[in-house]
Amino acid sequence: MSIDVRRPLAVDLFAGAGGLSLGLEQAGYEIAAAVEYDPIHAAVHEFNFPYGTTFCADVSKITGQQIREESEIGDREIHLVAGGPPCQGISMIGRRAIDDPRNALLKEFVRVVLELRPRYFLMENVAGLMVGGHRQLVDEVVEMVEAGGDYRVVDPIQVLQAADFGTPQSRRRVFVLGARRDVDLPAYPTASHTARTISGVLPNQGMLPLGPSVLEALSDLPDADGFEELLHDDNIGDVTYGASSVYAAQLRGAKKDPTDFSRPRPTTGNALSSSARTIHTKKSIDRFAAALPGTTEVVSRFLRLHPDGLSNTLRAGTASDRGAYTAPRPIHPVYPRVITVREAARLHGYPDWFRFHATKWNGFRQIGNSVPARLARAVGSAILQADGVTPTKGKAIELGDTDLLYMTARVAHDHFGIKERVIPQRDRKVG
């Protein structure tokens, strides 16, 4: 399988399972290469984007030349380099924040951008980077990018809300957009929808359509608790779906989305994937059932999703080297249980063909760490529009080998030829 060089080429750094990759592909990009450090996440990215090259590598140890030579990019022009480099702190007084070792990957992102010389770049991160002293980091990234004189950054930098772009989840991210000086600067996308509220109270609606609700995202999915098979697997082959909203029908592949220019993948038919069950005690079930929609359950502190509202921000939990804790999962609006990975994916904008690692812990990490696809699509579309590129639909492809979704950390390391373990083994039972 190979890339379609007729489409603008993009490189995704810190790619995770591929939320940003997905949104950019939907905008009209070809994900020619992606770099991800965690072998489990890299394997899932390879499954979902088998036509490009997935590098399982530390961005600080890879060069732009390697990315070009070891993928199909070669000497072709790269239209966009995108990524969300992790950053963990503000330096002490008297030091540049970007020189703090905890923020080293921000510098590495800029380095790879400058080495690859794309027409455009996109850096996304948590909205908190725009608050207080954290803003220093953003300013220093801009200073680094513009220092060589080849790139300029869109000013002012903006925080975007995923719910404003048709995602049934409240999630705010900061986007830094830049362009080479020989191309036009892009504009930030403007909202396409009126965002709902987490409480379910309907907002004052102006000219924009009301965004999809939690119930519209989930109501056609069968209840995972009705299938014994999902106690020991994440996938079942033949289930009955309910009536779908437009949003759900588009994610199922049953209705065309005119703004989606991604490569078509096989639809899931009547299969239900990424839906391993969670076992709750009777006490928990009773508490969950009693919790009012749009409020926080008092003991677990989990939000009970309101059917007419938005999901709260879905979190990733901690990595295996930081305790391997699972992030709080919201309670389903109808059933007295927490949501499944597939239900979280629906709230994030992932189509049903998109698969995650079979374990709930990794699946929720992959969703919680990713950019909602429709938000990424809106930003990618704005960049293409600035350059006068009319997106074209990609060629249909098959997905990768499903073994990629069931790999242990050891097997994933071996798959990518990594001899030294870079991700510690989880020290508790993976659920």
C-alpha positions, 0 to 999 in steps of 0.5 A: 500500500502506498501514499497518494501523491496527488493529495497534499502530504502531511506528517504527524509528530507525537501521533498517538493512535491518530486523532489528529491524523484522522482529522487532517485526512478528513480535511484532504491530507495524505498522512504520509508519515507519523511518529509515535514513541509508545509502541502500543499506540504506534501499532494502533496508528499503523492499523488505522493508517496502513498506507503511510509510514508509522515510525515508532521513535522518540522525536528527539532522536529522529531527523527530518532527513530520516522521515523523508528517506524512510517513508515514501515522501523522499524529496516531495514537498510536505504541505503540513507538519502537525503535532501536539508535543507534551510539555510539563512545566514552567522553568524557574525564574531567570530561565527560558521556559522552553529550556526546561528539560520537561519541555524539551519536546517542544524544541524538538517539534520546532527542530523537525519542522524546520528540517522538513520545511513544510509549507505550513505547520500546526502545533496543538496543546492544552488550553492551559498553555495560554493562561498565566505563566504558561503563556511564556512557553507559547511565546518562546515557541513562536520566537524559535520558529520565527528566528530564522526568518523562514516562517511566521505565525498567525497572531493572535494564537487561539484556543478552539472548542471542539463542541463549536465544530460538531463534537458532542464533547467539551474540549478546548485546545490551543492551536499554533498555526504557522506558514513559510514566508512564501505562502499565505497565512491561514485564518483560524476556522470559525464555529460551525455549530452552536455548542450544547452544555454539559448540564443539558440546558439548551443554549441560545441558538443563533444562526448556527445549527445545534451541535450533536448531543450525547444521545445522538452520538450513542443511542443507536449503539446496543448495550454492551452489557447485553453480550457475555462475549464482551466480558473477555473480548472487545469485539462482537460480530453480529449485533442489532443497531437502533435508529441513527441520528445523522451524526451517528449514521455518518460515523457508522458509514451509513450516511455520507459526510460531504466535508469528509475527504478521507480514504474510505475504509470498510464499514463495520456492518453489524459488528460492534468493536472496542466495547469490552465491558466493565464490571461494577458492584451492585452498590455502584450500579445502584448509585449510578442509576440514582445519579441525575443526568448532567450531575456528578455522582457523589461517591465516584465523582463520575459525571452522569452524561445528560442525553441532551448535553455534551460529554465532559472532557474525556481524559487519558489517565496516567501512563504505566510509569506513573501508576497506570491509573484509569481516568474517570469515565462518565456514566452512560445517560441511559444505562447504570454503567460507565461508557465503553471505549466505542462510546467514548470514541463516538463522543470524540468523533471517531468513525466506527471503522477506527479501532483502538487497542483491545484493552480498556486502559489503552483504548481510553488513553488513546482517545483521551490523549487525542484531538477530536477529529472534527476539530482537527478537520476544521483546522486542516481545512482552513490551512488548505483553503489559505493555500488555495487547495481544493480537497479531493476524496482519497482512494479506498483502502483496507485496514491493517492487521488486527493483530496490531490491536491485541499486542502486549507491550513486549510484542509491540516493541518487537514488532517495531524492532525496539530492543530496549523497553521504552514504555514500562509494563503496566504493574496491574491487570490491564482492563 
